[in-house]
Amino acid sequence: YGGHELAAGLSITRGNLDEFRRRINQYAQKQFEDLDLTVTYEADAIIEPEQITLDLARELSQIIEPCGVGNPTPVFIMEECSVVSIRPVGGGKHLRITLSKHGKCFQAMFFGVSESDFGIYVGETVDAMFTVGINTYAGETTVQLLLNDVRYSQKSVQERVKDRQKFRDILD
């Protein structure tokens, strides 16, 4: 009781943690067995690289702040970007990814995703879902994309299907 609608809390003795975990998972399995719990994301707009500027990032932070539950941060999709580089940061817990489209490069952060979990490689074409942020480092202020999700672009998927069919044809 108390707090806000998204608040929850409890106290538990450490020695009871495994039993609690077992019971809460058993309860959740019964409660949610008929539900489709597939995670889906929604974006507000598709954006082109020419539109992603420091001015846009500043305007968004000035106009729509503060963001939160009732006022979510705008989420954008940039389709058919090339993955230029992938670098683990934060002890391998996060990724710094360089994306490129129409000759314009962007630094993007993907928090909570390791390189082995990412499953996408340099040179591949992806659709990126992100919020626009501002990064200041060593006295330089730049736009930074904060990734929500990344997937192979439709064009990339179609090319993979064609390549697999060619491979099957060779084997036959």
Residue pairs with C-beta under 8 A, 6 or more apart in sequence:
3 9
6 69
12 20
41 75
41 129
41 148
41 149
42 75
43 75
43 76
43 77
43 129
44 74
44 75
44 76
45 74
45 76
45 77
46 76
46 77
46 78
46 79
47 76
47 77
47 78
48 78
48 101
48 102
49 78
49 101
49 102
49 104
49 106
50 102
50 104
52 76
52 78
52 104
52 106
52 132
52 143
52 145
53 143
54 134
54 141
54 142
54 143
56 132
56 143
57 132
57 133
57 134
57 143
58 134
60 73
60 74
60 132
61 134
64 71
64 73
64 74
67 73
73 131
74 131
74 132
75 129
75 130
75 131
75 148
76 129
76 130
76 131
76 132
77 127
77 128
77 129
77 130
78 99
78 101
78 127
78 128
78 130
79 127
79 153
80 101
80 125
80 126
80 127
80 153
80 155
80 156
81 99
81 100
81 101
81 125
81 126
81 127
81 128
81 153
82 99
82 100
82 101
82 123
82 124
82 125
83 97
83 98
83 99
83 120
83 121
83 122
83 123
83 124
83 125
83 126
84 98
84 99
84 100
84 105
84 122
85 97
85 98
85 122
86 95
86 96
86 97
86 115
86 118
86 120
86 121
86 122
87 95
87 96
87 97
88 94
88 95
88 96
88 114
88 115
89 95
89 96
89 109
92 114
92 115
93 111
93 112
93 114
94 109
94 110
94 111
94 112
94 113
94 114
95 109
95 110
95 113
95 114
95 115
95 118
96 107
96 108
96 109
97 107
97 108
97 109
97 110
97 147
97 150
98 105
98 106
98 107
98 108
99 105
99 106
99 108
99 126
99 128
99 145
100 106
106 143
106 144
106 145
107 135
107 142
107 143
107 144
107 145
108 128
108 130
108 144
108 145
108 146
108 147
109 144
109 145
109 146
109 147
110 118
110 147
110 150
111 146
111 147
113 147
118 150
120 126
120 150
120 152
124 152
124 156
125 152
125 153
125 155
125 156
126 150
126 151
126 152
126 153
126 156
127 150
127 151
127 152
127 153
127 154
128 145
128 147
128 149
128 150
129 147
129 148
129 149
129 150
130 145
130 146
130 147
130 148
131 145
131 146
131 148
132 143
132 144
132 145
132 146
133 143
133 144
133 145
133 146
134 141
134 142
134 143
134 144
135 141
135 142
135 143
135 144
136 142
152 160
